[in-house]
């Protein structure tokens, strides 16, 4: 089945909508942006926007099949990363 959004420019969400899309609070998404642990964002004028594709890719980093899944990535908490965590990103 063809993707109905194919060929359209990427949809950009402002911070409140991006947080709702991810199922996290607005403040948590803002903290992720501050600490550099969150999804890629863009600044257009003075506004911060997120691409739906970037939000999905960031959330997919933590996808796993079981708690012992060794190949799973990690989505860090919204806090400053330790030097060891920064190296292992």
SEVOKOL-912920 format. One record per atom (N, C-alpha, C): residue in one letter; chain; atom name; y, x, z. Coordinates in nm, 3 decimals, always signed. Each point is the difference from the previous one (the first is absolute). Layout:
[drenza 'A', 'A', 'CA', [Y, X, Z]],
...
END
This chain:
[drenza 'X', 'A', 'N', [-0.117, +0.084, +0.000]],
[drenza 'X', 'A', 'CA', [+0.117, -0.084, +0.000]],
[drenza 'X', 'A', 'C', [+0.124, +0.089, +0.000]],
[drenza 'X', 'A', 'N', [+0.090, -0.021, -0.093]],
[drenza 'X', 'A', 'CA', [+0.119, +0.085, -0.007]],
[drenza 'X', 'A', 'C', [+0.092, -0.022, +0.121]],
[drenza 'X', 'A', 'N', [+0.066, +0.107, +0.038]],
[drenza 'X', 'A', 'CA', [+0.094, -0.006, +0.112]],
[drenza 'X', 'A', 'C', [+0.128, -0.068, -0.048]],
[drenza 'X', 'A', 'N', [+0.040, -0.113, +0.064]],
[drenza 'X', 'A', 'CA', [+0.119, -0.070, -0.047]],
[drenza 'X', 'A', 'C', [+0.130, +0.078, +0.022]],
[drenza 'X', 'A', 'N', [-0.002, +0.102, +0.087]],
[drenza 'X', 'A', 'CA', [+0.119, +0.080, +0.025]],
[drenza 'X', 'A', 'C', [+0.008, +0.125, -0.087]],
[drenza 'X', 'A', 'N', [-0.102, +0.021, -0.084]],
[drenza 'X', 'A', 'CA', [-0.002, +0.118, -0.084]],
[drenza 'X', 'A', 'C', [+0.119, +0.000, -0.095]],
[drenza 'X', 'A', 'N', [+0.066, +0.112, -0.010]],
[drenza 'X', 'A', 'CA', [+0.114, +0.013, -0.089]],
[drenza 'X', 'A', 'C', [+0.133, -0.033, +0.067]],
[drenza 'X', 'A', 'N', [-0.006, -0.061, +0.118]],
[drenza 'X', 'A', 'CA', [+0.124, -0.029, +0.072]],
[drenza 'X', 'A', 'C', [+0.039, +0.121, +0.084]],
[drenza 'X', 'A', 'N', [+0.129, +0.016, +0.026]],
[drenza 'X', 'A', 'CA', [+0.039, +0.111, +0.088]],
[drenza 'X', 'A', 'C', [-0.058, -0.021, +0.139]],
[drenza 'X', 'A', 'N', [-0.018, +0.109, +0.078]],
[drenza 'X', 'A', 'CA', [-0.058, -0.016, +0.133]],
[drenza 'X', 'A', 'C', [+0.089, -0.088, +0.087]],
[drenza 'X', 'A', 'N', [-0.063, -0.082, +0.080]],
[drenza 'X', 'A', 'CA', [+0.076, -0.087, +0.090]],
[drenza 'X', 'A', 'C', [+0.044, +0.083, +0.120]],
[drenza 'X', 'A', 'N', [+0.125, -0.012, +0.034]],
[drenza 'X', 'A', 'CA', [+0.055, +0.074, +0.112]],
[drenza 'X', 'A', 'C', [+0.031, -0.096, +0.114]],
[drenza 'X', 'A', 'N', [-0.042, +0.038, +0.120]],
[drenza 'X', 'A', 'CA', [+0.020, -0.083, +0.118]],
[drenza 'X', 'A', 'C', [+0.096, +0.069, +0.095]],
[drenza 'X', 'A', 'N', [+0.090, -0.076, +0.059]],
[drenza 'X', 'A', 'CA', [+0.086, +0.054, +0.105]],
[drenza 'X', 'A', 'C', [-0.083, +0.013, +0.127]],
[drenza 'X', 'A', 'N', [+0.053, +0.071, +0.097]],
[drenza 'X', 'A', 'CA', [-0.077, +0.035, +0.120]],
[drenza 'X', 'A', 'C', [-0.064, -0.120, +0.071]],
[drenza 'X', 'A', 'N', [+0.070, -0.110, +0.025]],
[drenza 'X', 'A', 'CA', [-0.066, -0.112, +0.069]],
[drenza 'X', 'A', 'C', [-0.119, -0.056, -0.077]],
[drenza 'X', 'A', 'N', [+0.015, -0.011, -0.132]],
[drenza 'X', 'A', 'CA', [-0.111, -0.051, -0.082]],
[drenza 'X', 'A', 'C', [-0.114, +0.100, -0.008]],
[drenza 'X', 'A', 'N', [+0.033, +0.130, -0.006]],
[drenza 'X', 'A', 'CA', [-0.104, +0.103, -0.004]],
[drenza 'X', 'A', 'C', [-0.079, +0.000, +0.130]],
[drenza 'X', 'A', 'N', [+0.068, -0.016, +0.113]],
[drenza 'X', 'A', 'CA', [-0.069, -0.004, +0.129]],
[drenza 'X', 'A', 'C', [-0.092, -0.122, +0.006]],
[drenza 'X', 'A', 'N', [+0.049, -0.112, -0.046]],
[drenza 'X', 'A', 'CA', [-0.082, -0.123, -0.001]],
[drenza 'X', 'A', 'C', [-0.121, +0.019, -0.092]],
[drenza 'X', 'A', 'N', [+0.021, +0.064, -0.115]],
[drenza 'X', 'A', 'CA', [-0.109, +0.027, -0.094]],
[drenza 'X', 'A', 'C', [-0.109, +0.083, +0.065]],
[drenza 'X', 'A', 'N', [+0.040, +0.099, +0.081]],
[drenza 'X', 'A', 'CA', [-0.096, +0.089, +0.067]],
[drenza 'X', 'A', 'C', [-0.058, -0.060, +0.127]],
[drenza 'X', 'A', 'N', [+0.066, -0.103, +0.052]],
[drenza 'X', 'A', 'CA', [-0.047, -0.060, +0.125]],
[drenza 'X', 'A', 'C', [+0.041, +0.079, +0.123]],
[drenza 'X', 'A', 'N', [+0.112, +0.072, -0.010]],
[drenza 'X', 'A', 'CA', [+0.051, +0.076, +0.113]],
[drenza 'X', 'A', 'C', [+0.143, -0.045, +0.027]],
[drenza 'X', 'A', 'N', [+0.053, +0.038, +0.114]],
[drenza 'X', 'A', 'CA', [+0.136, -0.042, +0.032]],
[drenza 'X', 'A', 'C', [+0.102, +0.080, -0.080]],
[drenza 'X', 'A', 'N', [+0.116, -0.060, -0.015]],
[drenza 'X', 'A', 'CA', [+0.111, +0.065, -0.068]],
[drenza 'X', 'A', 'C', [+0.033, +0.132, +0.069]],
[drenza 'X', 'A', 'N', [+0.005, -0.001, +0.131]],
[drenza 'X', 'A', 'CA', [+0.034, +0.121, +0.075]],
[drenza 'X', 'A', 'C', [-0.104, +0.111, -0.020]],
[drenza 'X', 'A', 'N', [-0.126, -0.037, -0.007]],
[drenza 'X', 'A', 'CA', [-0.105, +0.101, -0.024]],
[drenza 'X', 'A', 'C', [+0.018, +0.064, -0.136]],
[drenza 'X', 'A', 'N', [+0.029, -0.079, -0.101]],
[drenza 'X', 'A', 'CA', [+0.021, +0.055, -0.134]],
[drenza 'X', 'A', 'C', [+0.123, +0.091, -0.001]],
[drenza 'X', 'A', 'N', [+0.105, -0.039, +0.070]],
[drenza 'X', 'A', 'CA', [+0.118, +0.085, +0.010]],
[drenza 'X', 'A', 'C', [-0.033, +0.133, +0.068]],
[drenza 'X', 'A', 'N', [-0.081, -0.005, +0.106]],
[drenza 'X', 'A', 'CA', [-0.041, +0.123, +0.068]],
[drenza 'X', 'A', 'C', [-0.082, +0.089, -0.093]],
[drenza 'X', 'A', 'N', [-0.091, -0.060, -0.076]],
[drenza 'X', 'A', 'CA', [-0.078, +0.078, -0.096]],
[drenza 'X', 'A', 'C', [+0.093, +0.072, -0.098]],
[drenza 'X', 'A', 'N', [+0.102, -0.069, -0.045]],
[drenza 'X', 'A', 'CA', [+0.095, +0.062, -0.093]],
[drenza 'X', 'A', 'C', [+0.073, +0.116, +0.067]],
[drenza 'X', 'A', 'N', [+0.042, -0.018, +0.123]],
[drenza 'X', 'A', 'CA', [+0.072, +0.104, +0.075]],
[drenza 'X', 'A', 'C', [-0.087, +0.123, +0.020]],
[drenza 'X', 'A', 'N', [-0.127, -0.019, +0.036]],
[drenza 'X', 'A', 'CA', [-0.089, +0.112, +0.030]],
[drenza 'X', 'A', 'C', [-0.070, +0.057, -0.123]],
[drenza 'X', 'A', 'N', [+0.015, -0.065, -0.114]],
[drenza 'X', 'A', 'CA', [-0.065, +0.050, -0.121]],
[drenza 'X', 'A', 'C', [-0.149, -0.029, -0.006]],
[drenza 'X', 'A', 'N', [-0.047, -0.097, +0.079]],
[drenza 'X', 'A', 'CA', [-0.143, -0.032, +0.002]],
[drenza 'X', 'A', 'C', [-0.032, -0.125, -0.080]],
[drenza 'X', 'A', 'N', [+0.099, -0.063, -0.057]],
[drenza 'X', 'A', 'CA', [-0.020, -0.128, -0.067]],
[drenza 'X', 'A', 'C', [-0.012, +0.010, -0.150]],
[drenza 'X', 'A', 'N', [+0.004, -0.115, -0.065]],
[drenza 'X', 'A', 'CA', [-0.011, -0.003, -0.145]],
[drenza 'X', 'A', 'C', [+0.125, +0.057, -0.067]],
[drenza 'X', 'A', 'N', [-0.015, +0.039, -0.124]],
[drenza 'X', 'A', 'CA', [+0.112, +0.048, -0.079]],
[drenza 'X', 'A', 'C', [+0.102, -0.112, -0.015]],
[drenza 'X', 'A', 'N', [+0.126, +0.033, +0.012]],
[drenza 'X', 'A', 'CA', [+0.104, -0.100, -0.017]],
[drenza 'X', 'A', 'C', [+0.107, +0.053, -0.094]],
[drenza 'X', 'A', 'N', [+0.086, -0.088, -0.042]],
[drenza 'X', 'A', 'CA', [+0.109, +0.036, -0.089]],
[drenza 'X', 'A', 'C', [+0.131, -0.050, +0.060]],
[drenza 'X', 'A', 'N', [+0.107, +0.071, -0.030]],
[drenza 'X', 'A', 'CA', [+0.133, -0.047, +0.039]],
[drenza 'X', 'A', 'C', [+0.074, -0.035, -0.128]],
[drenza 'X', 'A', 'N', [+0.041, -0.123, -0.007]],
[drenza 'X', 'A', 'CA', [+0.078, -0.047, -0.114]],
[drenza 'X', 'A', 'C', [+0.134, -0.045, +0.057]],
[drenza 'X', 'A', 'N', [+0.102, +0.076, -0.030]],
[drenza 'X', 'A', 'CA', [+0.127, -0.024, +0.067]],
[drenza 'X', 'A', 'C', [-0.022, +0.033, +0.147]],
[drenza 'X', 'A', 'N', [+0.031, -0.091, +0.088]],
[drenza 'X', 'A', 'CA', [-0.026, +0.021, +0.142]],
[drenza 'X', 'A', 'C', [-0.124, -0.072, +0.048]],
[drenza 'X', 'A', 'N', [-0.078, -0.055, -0.092]],
[drenza 'X', 'A', 'CA', [-0.115, -0.081, +0.039]],
[drenza 'X', 'A', 'C', [-0.131, +0.077, -0.013]],
[drenza 'X', 'A', 'N', [-0.086, -0.021, +0.097]],
[drenza 'X', 'A', 'CA', [-0.134, +0.060, -0.003]],
[drenza 'X', 'A', 'C', [-0.094, -0.104, -0.059]],
[drenza 'X', 'A', 'N', [-0.079, +0.041, -0.099]],
[drenza 'X', 'A', 'CA', [-0.098, -0.089, -0.062]],
[drenza 'X', 'A', 'C', [-0.133, +0.073, -0.013]],
[drenza 'X', 'A', 'N', [-0.106, -0.078, -0.002]],
[drenza 'X', 'A', 'CA', [-0.136, +0.051, -0.012]],
[drenza 'X', 'A', 'C', [-0.068, -0.063, -0.120]],
[drenza 'X', 'A', 'N', [-0.071, +0.079, -0.075]],
[drenza 'X', 'A', 'CA', [-0.082, -0.051, -0.110]],
[drenza 'X', 'A', 'C', [-0.128, -0.058, +0.059]],
[drenza 'X', 'A', 'N', [-0.045, -0.112, -0.053]],
[drenza 'X', 'A', 'CA', [-0.125, -0.060, +0.047]],
[drenza 'X', 'A', 'C', [-0.115, +0.099, -0.020]],
[drenza 'X', 'A', 'N', [+0.001, +0.072, -0.112]],
[drenza 'X', 'A', 'CA', [-0.106, +0.100, -0.025]],
[drenza 'X', 'A', 'C', [+0.001, +0.109, +0.107]],
[drenza 'X', 'A', 'N', [+0.117, +0.045, +0.042]],
[drenza 'X', 'A', 'CA', [+0.008, +0.103, +0.104]],
[drenza 'X', 'A', 'C', [-0.048, -0.054, +0.134]],
[drenza 'X', 'A', 'N', [+0.032, -0.125, +0.031]],
[drenza 'X', 'A', 'CA', [-0.047, -0.061, +0.125]],
[drenza 'X', 'A', 'C', [-0.152, -0.010, +0.001]],
[drenza 'X', 'A', 'N', [-0.056, -0.042, -0.112]],
[drenza 'X', 'A', 'CA', [-0.146, -0.013, -0.009]],
[drenza 'X', 'A', 'C', [-0.067, +0.136, +0.009]],
[drenza 'X', 'A', 'N', [+0.057, +0.101, -0.065]],
[drenza 'X', 'A', 'CA', [-0.059, +0.134, +0.003]],
[drenza 'X', 'A', 'C', [+0.004, +0.057, +0.141]],
[drenza 'X', 'A', 'N', [+0.112, -0.019, +0.070]],
[drenza 'X', 'A', 'CA', [+0.012, +0.052, +0.137]],
[drenza 'X', 'A', 'C', [-0.101, -0.068, +0.092]],
[drenza 'X', 'A', 'N', [-0.013, -0.131, -0.011]],
[drenza 'X', 'A', 'CA', [-0.094, -0.069, +0.088]],
[drenza 'X', 'A', 'C', [-0.144, +0.035, -0.036]],
[drenza 'X', 'A', 'N', [-0.026, +0.031, -0.127]],
[drenza 'X', 'A', 'CA', [-0.136, +0.036, -0.043]],
[drenza 'X', 'A', 'C', [-0.044, +0.135, +0.055]],
[drenza 'X', 'A', 'N', [+0.096, +0.086, +0.042]],
[drenza 'X', 'A', 'CA', [-0.036, +0.130, +0.056]],
[drenza 'X', 'A', 'C', [-0.089, -0.014, +0.122]],
[drenza 'X', 'A', 'N', [+0.014, -0.109, +0.073]],
[drenza 'X', 'A', 'CA', [-0.080, -0.020, +0.120]],
[drenza 'X', 'A', 'C', [-0.125, -0.082, -0.023]],
[drenza 'X', 'A', 'N', [-0.031, -0.031, -0.125]],
[drenza 'X', 'A', 'CA', [-0.118, -0.082, -0.029]],
[drenza 'X', 'A', 'C', [-0.128, +0.075, +0.037]],
[drenza 'X', 'A', 'N', [-0.090, -0.071, +0.063]],
[drenza 'X', 'A', 'CA', [-0.128, +0.061, +0.037]],
[drenza 'X', 'A', 'C', [-0.108, -0.106, +0.000]],
[drenza 'X', 'A', 'N', [-0.125, +0.044, -0.010]],
[drenza 'X', 'A', 'CA', [-0.114, -0.091, -0.001]],
[drenza 'X', 'A', 'C', [-0.064, -0.013, +0.137]],
[drenza 'X', 'A', 'N', [+0.019, +0.100, +0.084]],
[drenza 'X', 'A', 'CA', [-0.055, -0.005, +0.135]],
[drenza 'X', 'A', 'C', [+0.082, +0.094, +0.089]],
[drenza 'X', 'A', 'N', [-0.012, -0.014, +0.131]],
[drenza 'X', 'A', 'CA', [+0.076, +0.089, +0.089]],
[drenza 'X', 'A', 'C', [-0.036, +0.148, -0.016]],
[drenza 'X', 'A', 'N', [-0.119, +0.028, -0.050]],
[drenza 'X', 'A', 'CA', [-0.043, +0.139, -0.015]],
[drenza 'X', 'A', 'C', [+0.023, +0.054, -0.141]],
[drenza 'X', 'A', 'N', [+0.074, -0.072, -0.081]],
[drenza 'X', 'A', 'CA', [+0.026, +0.039, -0.139]],
[drenza 'X', 'A', 'C', [+0.080, +0.131, -0.001]],
[drenza 'X', 'A', 'N', [-0.064, +0.109, -0.038]],
[drenza 'X', 'A', 'CA', [+0.062, +0.133, +0.002]],
[drenza 'X', 'A', 'C', [+0.101, +0.021, -0.113]],
[drenza 'X', 'A', 'N', [-0.014, -0.075, -0.110]],
[drenza 'X', 'A', 'CA', [+0.088, +0.019, -0.115]],
[drenza 'X', 'A', 'C', [+0.125, -0.085, +0.006]],
[drenza 'X', 'A', 'N', [+0.013, -0.080, +0.104]],
[drenza 'X', 'A', 'CA', [+0.116, -0.090, +0.010]],
[drenza 'X', 'A', 'C', [+0.126, +0.079, +0.030]],
[drenza 'X', 'A', 'N', [+0.108, -0.046, -0.056]],
[drenza 'X', 'A', 'CA', [+0.130, +0.061, +0.028]],
[drenza 'X', 'A', 'C', [+0.052, -0.053, +0.133]],
[drenza 'X', 'A', 'N', [+0.124, +0.030, +0.027]],
[drenza 'X', 'A', 'CA', [+0.056, -0.043, +0.127]],
[drenza 'X', 'A', 'C', [+0.144, -0.046, -0.021]],
[drenza 'X', 'A', 'N', [+0.030, -0.116, +0.053]],
[drenza 'X', 'A', 'CA', [+0.137, -0.047, +0.006]],
[drenza 'X', 'A', 'C', [+0.047, +0.027, +0.142]],
[drenza 'X', 'A', 'N', [+0.096, +0.089, +0.014]],
[drenza 'X', 'A', 'CA', [+0.046, +0.040, +0.132]],
[drenza 'X', 'A', 'C', [+0.085, -0.108, +0.065]],
[drenza 'X', 'A', 'N', [+0.007, +0.007, +0.131]],
[drenza 'X', 'A', 'CA', [+0.088, -0.089, +0.075]],
[drenza 'X', 'A', 'C', [+0.144, +0.034, -0.031]],
[drenza 'X', 'A', 'N', [+0.090, -0.093, +0.028]],
[drenza 'X', 'A', 'CA', [+0.142, +0.021, -0.026]],
[drenza 'X', 'A', 'C', [+0.059, +0.084, +0.112]],
[drenza 'X', 'A', 'N', [-0.019, +0.131, -0.008]],
[drenza 'X', 'A', 'CA', [+0.050, +0.094, +0.099]],
[drenza 'X', 'A', 'C', [+0.010, +0.137, -0.066]],
[drenza 'X', 'A', 'N', [+0.065, +0.092, +0.068]],
[drenza 'X', 'A', 'CA', [+0.006, +0.137, -0.053]],
[drenza 'X', 'A', 'C', [-0.141, +0.058, -0.002]],
[drenza 'X', 'A', 'N', [-0.032, +0.069, -0.108]],
[drenza 'X', 'A', 'CA', [-0.132, +0.060, -0.011]],
[drenza 'X', 'A', 'C', [+0.000, +0.137, +0.067]],
[drenza 'X', 'A', 'N', [-0.113, +0.034, +0.058]],
[drenza 'X', 'A', 'CA', [-0.015, +0.134, +0.056]],
[drenza 'X', 'A', 'C', [-0.013, +0.098, -0.115]],
[drenza 'X', 'A', 'N', [+0.024, +0.129, +0.023]],
[drenza 'X', 'A', 'CA', [-0.017, +0.098, -0.106]],
[drenza 'X', 'A', 'C', [-0.140, -0.004, -0.063]],
[drenza 'X', 'A', 'N', [-0.103, -0.020, +0.083]],
[drenza 'X', 'A', 'CA', [-0.137, -0.007, -0.053]],
[drenza 'X', 'A', 'C', [-0.017, -0.122, -0.091]],
[drenza 'X', 'A', 'N', [+0.057, -0.113, +0.037]],
[drenza 'X', 'A', 'CA', [-0.009, -0.121, -0.082]],
[drenza 'X', 'A', 'C', [+0.075, +0.018, -0.131]],
[drenza 'X', 'A', 'N', [+0.114, +0.069, +0.006]],
[drenza 'X', 'A', 'CA', [+0.076, +0.026, -0.121]],
[drenza 'X', 'A', 'C', [-0.078, +0.086, -0.098]],
[drenza 'X', 'A', 'N', [-0.072, +0.099, +0.052]],
[drenza 'X', 'A', 'CA', [-0.081, +0.087, -0.086]],
[drenza 'X', 'A', 'C', [-0.116, -0.076, -0.063]],
[drenza 'X', 'A', 'N', [-0.055, -0.097, +0.071]],
[drenza 'X', 'A', 'CA', [-0.119, -0.071, -0.047]],
[drenza 'X', 'A', 'C', [+0.032, -0.124, -0.082]],
[drenza 'X', 'A', 'N', [+0.126, -0.022, -0.032]],
[drenza 'X', 'A', 'CA', [+0.038, -0.118, -0.078]],
[drenza 'X', 'A', 'C', [-0.048, +0.008, -0.140]],
END
